[in-house]
Amino acid sequence: MRINGHGHLLPYPDEIPAFMREKEIFWIDEDRKFMRQKNWQRPVTDPSFFLNEKLEWMEQSHIDHAVILSLSQLYGNGLKWEHMKRALRFQNDFNARVQQDYPKKFTCGFVVHAGFTQGALWEIERCVEELGLQVLCLPTHYMDSTGHWNVIFNEETEPILELANHYKLALEIHPYDGEKFILLENTAWRFHLIWMLAQCADAYHFYTLNGLYDKYPNIRVCFAHGGQLNHVNLGRRVQGFDGRPDLFEGKTRPRKALGHPNIYFDTLVHDVHSLELMIRRQGGTDQIILGLDDPYPLGEMKNEHQSSYPGKLLDLAVEEEIITRKQKDDIWSHNVVKWLYDDDAPKFYERVQRHLVVE
C-alpha cells in the first residue's frame, strides 16, 4: 500500500454551517476559488481540496489511503467559547463522516482546544467513543482563556495527554497562527516558510525536555513538516542544557529523545539533505512517515513549475542512496500504520483489506 500520512480536505461550500460565515469563522466561496475567514483569504489552489476530486487525485497518484488532518483554520484560537465549540464540533463531525463513508480510503483526525481543558476532554471522549476517530490533531501553540499564547506541551494540557494515553491515540502536532503572536509583518510568506518550522521546534523542545514520551508511553506523536528545525538545532539545545543547568532543573537531556519509538516525523522537508539529517538523528527511518501535505502548494503535488510530484523526495533519496527501496516502502506504508495504531495495526488492515494487493 501507499499511504499518505499528512493530507487535508475542505468541505464543499454548502456543507459549512451558516453560522460560521455569519460569524466570519470560516467559509468557502460558492465557485470554490477562495477559502475565507475574517480579514483573511487563501486561494483554493487545487480541485483535490474537495472529496470527490480528492478520490480522483488519489487514484491518479496511486495513493491507496490517506490520513486527513484537521484544518488549521479551525483550531478555534481567539473565538468565543460557544462559537469555538460549534466550529470544532463541525470539523470533527465532518471528518468522522468522511472516515465512516470511506473507511478503506481515509483515516481522519479530530481537534480540540487545549485552552478549555474540560471541554477538550469531553470532545476527545466523544470523538473516540462515538465517532471512532483515532488521530488527535493539536496545534503547536494555542491561546488560553485569558488571551495568552502557550506551547501545547505544558502542565495545563497534561490531562489531555493523560486521556490520549488512555485511548492509545496517535497525535499530530501542526503549526499555525504564528502571525497572531509573533510581532512581525506578514510578508514574503515568512510565517509558512520560516516560523511554522520554529513553532514545531518549540513544541518538540518542551515535549522532549519534559520527558513526555516516557510519561505517556501509549501515545505516538508526529511532528508535522518533518520537525525540520528540531534536527538542525539539536547541538544548540544540548549546549544550552549543559551550559546553563540552572535553567533546566528536573528536565530531560535533549539527546535522550533521539530515535524514541513513539516520536515520529513526516517527510515534508523538501530536500534530500534535510531528510538525510533527519535519518541520521533518528538512527534510521523507523519513525519517519510519508507526508504530502496535499493539496497545499507547500506539499508534494504534481506541478511542473515546482518540478514536483507525490513521492518525489523519497525517489530522489533512493537514487542518491540515502535510503533503500525497502525503507522507502516502509515510509510509504508500514511506518504510517505503526504511528496510527502501534500494536493494534491489524485493525487498520482489517478496515482496508479490500485494497491490499496480493502478489
C-alpha positions in Angstrom: 0.0 0.0 0.0 0.9 3.6 -0.4 -0.4 5.7 2.5 -0.2 9.5 2.7 0.2 10.3 6.4 -0.4 14.1 6.1 -3.3 15.3 3.9 -6.1 17.9 4.1 -9.7 18.1 2.9 -12.1 21.0 2.6 -15.9 20.7 3.0 -17.9 21.7 0.0 -19.3 25.3 0.4 -22.8 24.1 1.1 -21.6 21.7 3.8 -20.4 24.6 6.0 -23.0 25.7 8.6 -24.4 29.2 8.0 -23.3 30.5 11.4 -19.6 30.0 10.5 -20.0 32.5 7.7 -22.2 34.8 9.7 -19.6 34.9 12.5 -16.8 35.1 9.9 -15.2 32.0 11.3 -14.6 30.1 8.1 -16.4 29.7 4.7 -15.6 28.9 1.1 -16.9 30.9 -1.9 -19.6 29.2 -4.0 -17.3 29.0 -7.0 -14.7 27.2 -4.8 -12.0 29.7 -5.7 -11.2 31.0 -2.2 -11.4 29.9 1.5 -12.0 32.8 3.8 -12.1 34.0 7.4 -12.4 37.5 8.9 -9.7 39.6 7.3 -8.1 36.6 5.7 -8.4 34.7 2.4 -6.5 32.0 0.6 -6.9 30.7 -2.9 -8.1 27.1 -3.4 -5.2 26.0 -5.5 -6.3 22.5 -6.5 -9.6 20.7 -7.1 -8.5 17.9 -4.8 -9.2 20.1 -1.8 -12.7 18.5 -2.1 -13.8 14.9 -1.5 -14.7 13.6 -5.0 -11.8 15.4 -6.6 -9.5 14.1 -3.8 -10.6 10.5 -4.6 -9.8 11.0 -8.3 -6.4 12.6 -7.4 -5.5 9.6 -5.1 -6.4 7.2 -7.9 -4.3 9.1 -10.4 -1.4 9.3 -8.0 -1.6 5.7 -6.9 -2.3 6.5 -3.3 -4.3 3.8 -1.6 -5.1 5.6 1.7 -4.7 9.0 3.3 -4.7 10.4 6.8 -6.8 13.6 6.8 -5.8 16.1 9.4 -7.9 18.8 10.9 -7.9 22.2 9.1 -5.5 24.6 10.8 -8.0 27.4 10.2 -10.4 25.6 12.6 -8.1 25.5 15.7 -10.5 28.0 17.2 -7.9 30.4 18.7 -9.5 33.7 19.8 -13.1 32.6 19.3 -15.8 32.9 21.9 -16.3 29.6 23.8 -19.7 28.8 22.1 -18.5 29.7 18.6 -15.3 27.7 19.1 -17.2 24.7 20.4 -19.6 24.6 17.5 -16.9 25.2 14.8 -14.6 22.4 16.2 -17.6 20.0 16.5 -18.4 20.7 12.9 -14.9 19.9 11.8 -14.8 16.7 13.8 -18.2 15.5 12.6 -17.2 16.3 9.0 -14.0 14.2 9.3 -15.8 11.4 11.1 -18.4 11.2 8.3 -15.6 11.1 5.7 -13.9 8.2 7.5 -17.2 6.4 8.0 -18.3 6.7 4.4 -14.8 5.8 3.0 -13.2 3.6 5.6 -10.9 2.0 3.1 -9.6 5.3 1.8 -9.4 7.6 4.8 -8.3 7.8 8.4 -9.3 11.1 9.8 -8.2 13.3 12.7 -10.1 15.4 15.2 -9.2 18.6 17.0 -9.8 20.0 20.5 -9.0 23.4 22.0 -6.4 23.0 24.7 -7.4 26.3 26.4 -10.6 24.8 27.7 -9.4 21.6 29.3 -12.7 20.0 30.5 -14.4 20.7 27.1 -11.4 19.2 25.3 -11.7 16.0 27.5 -15.4 15.7 26.7 -14.7 16.1 23.0 -11.9 13.5 23.0 -14.2 11.0 24.6 -16.9 11.8 22.1 -14.7 11.5 19.1 -13.1 8.2 20.2 -16.1 6.5 21.8 -18.9 7.7 19.4 -17.2 8.7 16.2 -14.4 6.1 16.1 -11.6 8.6 15.5 -8.0 7.7 16.5 -5.8 10.7 15.5 -5.8 13.7 17.8 -4.7 16.9 16.0 -3.2 19.6 18.2 -1.6 22.9 17.3 1.9 23.7 18.4 0.5 26.8 20.2 -2.9 27.9 21.5 -4.5 30.9 23.1 -5.8 30.3 26.6 -9.0 31.8 28.1 -7.0 34.8 29.3 -5.7 35.7 25.9 -2.2 34.4 26.4 -0.4 32.1 23.9 1.1 28.9 25.2 3.1 26.0 23.7 0.9 22.9 23.5 3.0 20.9 25.9 2.7 22.4 29.4 1.3 21.5 32.8 -2.3 22.7 31.9 -2.6 20.4 29.0 -1.4 17.2 30.7 -4.9 16.0 31.4 -5.4 15.9 27.6 -2.3 13.8 27.2 -3.4 11.5 30.0 -6.7 10.8 28.2 -4.9 10.4 24.9 -2.6 7.9 26.6 -5.6 6.0 27.9 -7.1 5.7 24.4 -3.6 5.0 22.9 -4.1 7.8 20.3 -1.8 8.9 17.5 -1.1 12.7 17.9 -0.3 15.1 15.1 1.4 18.3 16.1 0.9 21.0 13.5 1.8 24.7 13.4 -0.4 27.7 12.6 -1.4 31.2 13.7 2.2 32.4 14.1 1.3 35.8 12.8 -1.1 36.3 15.7 1.6 36.2 18.4 4.9 36.8 16.5 5.2 40.5 16.1 6.4 40.7 12.5 4.8 42.0 9.4 3.2 39.1 7.4 5.2 39.4 4.2 7.0 37.1 1.8 5.1 34.1 3.3 7.5 34.2 6.2 5.1 32.5 8.7 4.7 29.5 6.5 8.3 29.3 5.2 10.2 30.1 8.4 8.1 30.5 11.5 6.0 27.3 11.2 9.2 25.3 11.4 10.2 27.3 14.5 6.8 26.6 16.1 7.3 22.9 15.5 10.8 23.1 17.1 9.4 24.9 20.1 6.7 22.3 20.7 9.3 19.5 20.3 11.6 21.4 22.7 9.1 21.1 25.5 7.8 17.7 24.7 11.3 16.2 24.9 12.6 18.4 27.8 9.7 17.3 29.9 10.2 13.6 29.1 6.6 13.3 28.0 7.4 10.4 25.6 8.2 8.3 28.7 5.5 9.7 30.9 2.8 8.9 28.3 4.1 5.7 26.6 0.9 4.8 24.8 0.7 7.9 22.5 2.7 8.2 19.3 3.4 11.9 18.4 4.2 13.0 14.9 5.6 16.5 14.3 4.5 18.0 11.0 6.7 19.3 8.3 9.5 17.0 9.3 10.1 18.9 12.5 12.8 20.3 10.3 14.5 22.7 12.8 14.5 20.0 15.6 17.2 18.1 13.8 19.3 21.2 12.8 19.0 22.7 16.3 20.0 19.7 18.5 23.6 20.8 19.1 22.5 24.2 20.3 19.9 22.7 22.7 22.5 20.3 24.1 25.0 23.2 24.5 22.4 25.3 26.4 21.3 22.3 28.5 24.9 21.7 29.6 26.0 25.3 29.8 23.1 26.6 31.9 21.9 23.7 34.2 20.2 26.3 36.4 17.6 26.8 33.7 16.9 23.1 33.2 16.4 21.7 36.7 14.4 18.5 36.6 14.4 18.4 32.7 15.4 15.6 30.4 18.6 15.7 28.3 17.7 16.6 24.6 19.6 13.7 23.1 17.6 11.1 25.1 14.7 11.6 22.7 16.6 10.7 19.6 15.2 7.6 17.9 12.5 7.1 20.5 9.9 4.7 19.1 6.9 7.0 19.9 8.3 10.1 18.2 7.6 10.4 14.5 8.3 13.0 11.8 6.8 13.2 8.3 8.9 13.6 5.1 7.8 17.2 4.3 11.3 18.7 4.3 11.6 19.3 0.6 15.2 18.3 0.0 17.2 15.1 0.4 19.9 16.7 2.6 17.4 17.6 5.3 15.9 14.1 5.0 19.3 12.6 5.4 20.0 14.7 8.6 16.6 13.5 10.0 17.5 9.9 9.3 21.0 10.3 10.9 19.5 12.0 14.0 16.8 9.3 14.4 19.2 6.4 13.8 17.2 5.2 10.9 13.9 5.5 9.1 11.6 3.6 11.5 9.9 6.8 12.9 9.6 8.6 9.6 6.2 8.6 7.7 5.2 9.8 4.3 3.5 13.2 4.3 2.4 15.0 1.2 0.5 18.0 2.8 -1.8 17.8 -0.2 -3.3 19.8 -1.8 -1.4 22.8 -0.5 1.4 24.3 -2.7 4.0 23.5 0.0 3.0 19.9 -0.3 4.2 17.3 -2.8 1.8 17.8 -5.7 2.2 17.3 -9.4 3.5 20.7 -10.5 5.8 21.3 -13.4 6.7 24.8 -12.2 7.9 23.4 -8.8 9.3 20.2 -10.5 7.3 18.2 -8.1 5.0 15.1 -7.8 3.8 12.9 -4.9 6.7 10.9 -3.5 9.4 12.7 -5.4 11.6 13.2 -2.3 11.7 9.5 -1.5 12.5 8.7 -5.1 15.4 11.1 -5.0 16.6 9.7 -1.7 16.7 6.2 -3.2 18.6 7.5 -6.3 21.2 9.1 -4.0 21.4 6.0 -1.9 20.3 7.8 1.3 17.6 5.2 1.8 16.9 1.7 0.4 13.9 0.7 -1.6 12.7 -1.3 1.4 13.0 1.8 3.6 11.1 3.8 1.0 8.3 1.3 1.0 8.1 1.3 4.9 7.9 5.1 4.9 5.1 4.9 2.5 3.2 2.2 4.4 4.3 0.3 7.4 5.6 3.3 9.4 2.4 5.2 8.9 0.3 2.3 10.2 2.6 1.9 13.1 2.2 5.5 14.0 -1.6 5.3 13.7 -2.2 2.0 15.6 1.0 0.7 17.1 0.3 -2.9 18.3 -3.3 -2.6 17.0 -2.1 -2.4 13.4 -4.3 -5.4 12.4 -7.3 -3.2 13.0 -6.2 -0.9 10.2 -5.5 -3.7 7.7 -8.9 -5.2 8.5 -10.6 -1.9 7.7 -8.8 -1.5 4.3 -8.3 -5.2 3.4 -10.0 -4.9 0.1 -7.3 -2.5 -1.0 -4.5 -4.9 -0.2 -2.8 -6.3 -3.3 -1.7 -9.9 -3.1 1.3 -10.5 -5.2 
